[in-house]
Amino acid sequence: MFNFWGSKEQQLGESRPSSSSEPSPQQPWYSPSLVTSPSSSRPQSSGGQIPSHVSPGEAAGIIALLKDKSVDELGKLLTDKNAYQQFLNSLEQVSIQNNIREELRKETLHLARENLEKEPQIVELRNQCRIIRTSELATAQEKLNELENQRDEILRFYSPGSLLHRLQDAMKKGDEESEELQQKYMEKEIDTAAFVQKYKKLRSLYHRRALIHLAAKTSSMG
């Protein structure tokens, strides 16, 4: 509702002389609290003032339209809700807002239809994702676990502790082979030249391993 209603209603009342024989005017369809009082510049509601979003220029244009109307036409706008609604819809500002609302409604319906049309594709994609999770993903996870176990085994095999342990085993085995070779030489199962050649090779390998073991152990302790 705009601010001009109060002034027009007063004009309507002033244009009619009061008479005891004149029938009472038709009751307005709107609530009296929505009409601007003389002491207020804005319409009133039960919860307080209703802020107006009409610019001065727009209000002036609406007042210009009302100035051309007769007293009876103005009275009908105050008492006939349908007449008021028809006049309101004829305003350019209201027409623009109605067109915008209609365009938004059409666009919303268009988007809703598109979403409904895409529903079978969405269901199909969900089914494919479910298949991937239950089959392909499970196979890939099993392969990944296998590779991780191989990696852990290789890391354990080449860890410093594992290398030192295998080096100690190799040194122990070299000592045992040297003793067996000595035993064969003592029992005359091998001649001196063959004994010296094999024994020298075994002891050289043993000492190289011992040096590596000592260096590795010293490095790990440091």
C-alpha positions in Angstrom: 0.0 0.0 0.0 1.3 3.5 -0.7 1.0 6.8 1.2 -1.5 8.4 -1.1 -4.4 6.3 0.2 -4.9 8.4 3.3 -5.1 11.7 1.5 -7.4 10.3 -1.2 -9.7 8.8 1.4 -9.9 12.2 3.2 -10.7 13.9 -0.2 -13.4 11.3 -0.8 -14.9 12.1 2.6 -14.7 15.8 2.2 -16.4 15.7 -1.3 -19.5 14.2 0.3 -21.6 16.4 2.6 -22.6 14.7 5.9 -26.3 14.1 6.1 -28.3 12.1 8.5 -30.4 10.8 5.5 -27.4 9.6 3.4 -26.6 5.9 3.8 -23.4 4.9 5.3 -20.5 4.3 2.8 -19.5 0.8 2.0 -16.9 -0.6 4.3 -13.3 -0.8 2.8 -11.9 -4.3 2.1 -8.5 -3.4 3.6 -7.6 -3.2 7.3 -7.8 0.5 8.6 -4.4 -0.1 10.1 -2.9 -0.3 6.6 -4.0 3.2 5.7 -1.7 6.1 6.4 -2.9 8.3 9.2 -2.5 12.1 8.9 0.2 12.1 11.6 2.2 9.3 9.9 4.2 9.3 6.7 4.1 5.4 6.4 1.4 2.7 6.5 0.9 1.0 9.8 0.6 -2.7 10.7 -0.2 -4.6 13.8 3.6 -5.2 14.3 4.7 -1.6 13.5 5.5 0.5 10.5 5.8 -1.2 7.1 8.8 0.3 5.2 8.0 1.7 1.8 10.3 0.6 -1.1 8.8 3.0 -3.6 11.1 5.8 -4.8 9.8 9.4 -4.9 9.8 9.3 -8.7 7.7 6.1 -8.8 5.3 7.4 -6.1 4.9 10.6 -8.2 4.0 8.5 -11.3 1.4 6.5 -9.3 -0.2 9.7 -7.9 -0.3 11.1 -11.4 -2.4 8.1 -12.5 -4.7 8.5 -9.5 -5.3 12.2 -10.2 -7.1 11.5 -13.4 -9.6 9.2 -11.6 -13.0 10.3 -10.4 -14.1 10.2 -6.8 -16.2 7.2 -7.6 -13.3 5.4 -9.1 -11.1 6.2 -6.1 -13.8 5.0 -3.8 -14.1 1.8 -5.7 -10.4 1.2 -5.3 -10.8 1.6 -1.5 -13.8 -0.7 -1.3 -13.4 -3.2 -4.1 -10.5 -5.5 -3.6 -10.7 -6.8 -7.2 -10.6 -3.3 -8.6 -7.7 -2.4 -6.5 -5.8 -5.6 -7.6 -6.5 -4.8 -11.2 -5.2 -1.3 -10.8 -2.1 -2.6 -8.9 -1.3 -5.1 -11.7 -1.6 -2.4 -14.3 1.3 -0.4 -12.7 4.6 -0.7 -14.6 6.6 -1.5 -11.5 4.3 -4.3 -10.5 4.2 -5.7 -14.1 8.0 -5.8 -14.2 8.1 -7.7 -10.9 5.4 -10.1 -12.1 7.4 -10.8 -15.3 10.6 -11.4 -13.3 8.8 -13.8 -11.0 7.3 -15.6 -13.9 10.7 -16.0 -15.6 12.2 -17.3 -12.4 9.3 -19.8 -12.1 9.9 -21.0 -15.6 13.6 -21.3 -15.1 13.1 -23.3 -11.9 10.8 -25.7 -13.7 13.2 -26.0 -16.5 16.1 -26.9 -14.1 13.8 -29.4 -12.2 12.9 -31.1 -15.5 16.6 -31.4 -16.5 17.4 -32.9 -13.1 14.6 -35.4 -13.5 15.9 -36.3 -17.0 19.4 -36.9 -15.6 18.2 -39.2 -12.9 18.7 -42.5 -14.9 22.3 -41.4 -15.7 22.9 -40.6 -12.0 21.5 -44.1 -11.0 23.8 -45.7 -13.7 26.8 -43.9 -12.4 26.0 -44.9 -8.8 25.8 -48.6 -9.9 29.1 -48.3 -11.7 30.7 -46.8 -8.6 29.3 -49.6 -6.5 30.7 -52.2 -8.9 34.1 -50.6 -8.9 34.1 -50.5 -5.1 33.1 -54.2 -4.7 35.3 -55.7 -7.5 37.9 -53.6 -9.1 38.8 -51.7 -6.0 39.0 -54.9 -4.0 41.4 -56.4 -6.5 43.6 -53.3 -6.6 43.7 -53.2 -2.8 44.8 -56.8 -2.7 47.5 -56.1 -5.2 48.6 -53.1 -3.2 48.8 -55.2 0.0 51.0 -57.8 -1.9 53.4 -55.1 -3.1 53.6 -53.5 0.3 54.5 -56.9 1.8 57.2 -57.4 -0.8 58.6 -54.0 -0.1 58.6 -54.6 3.7 60.4 -58.0 3.0 63.1 -56.3 0.8 63.6 -53.6 3.4 64.0 -56.2 6.1 66.4 -58.2 4.0 68.7 -55.2 3.3 68.4 -53.6 6.7 71.7 -53.0 8.6 70.8 -55.5 11.2 69.9 -58.2 8.7 73.1 -57.6 6.7 75.3 -57.9 9.8 73.5 -61.1 10.8 74.1 -62.7 7.4 77.7 -61.5 7.4 78.3 -63.2 10.7 76.8 -66.4 9.4 79.1 -66.2 6.3 82.1 -65.7 8.6 81.1 -68.7 10.7 80.6 -70.8 7.6 84.1 -69.7 6.4 85.6 -70.8 9.7 83.9 -74.2 9.4 85.1 -74.7 5.9 88.7 -73.8 6.9 88.6 -76.4 9.7 87.2 -79.1 7.4 90.0 -78.4 5.0 92.6 -78.6 7.7 91.1 -81.9 8.8 91.4 -83.3 5.3 95.0 -82.2 5.0 95.8 -83.9 8.4 94.3 -87.1 7.2 96.2 -86.9 3.9 93.1 -86.6 1.8 94.5 -83.5 0.0 98.0 -82.6 -1.0 100.0 -79.6 0.2 99.7 -77.5 -3.0 95.9 -77.9 -3.2 95.5 -77.3 0.6 97.6 -74.1 0.5 95.6 -72.7 -2.5 92.2 -73.4 -1.0 93.1 -72.5 2.6 94.5 -69.1 1.5 91.4 -68.3 -0.5 89.1 -69.2 2.4 91.0 -67.2 5.0 91.3 -64.1 2.7 87.5 -64.2 2.2 87.0 -64.6 6.0 89.2 -61.6 6.8 87.5 -59.4 4.2 84.1 -60.2 5.8 85.5 -59.6 9.2 86.7 -56.1 8.2 83.3 -55.3 6.7 81.5 -56.5 9.7 83.7 -54.5 12.0 83.3 -51.3 10.0 79.5 -51.7 9.8 79.2 -52.4 13.5 81.4 -49.4 14.3 79.3 -47.2 12.0 76.0 -48.3 13.6 77.4 -47.7 17.1 78.5 -44.2 16.1 
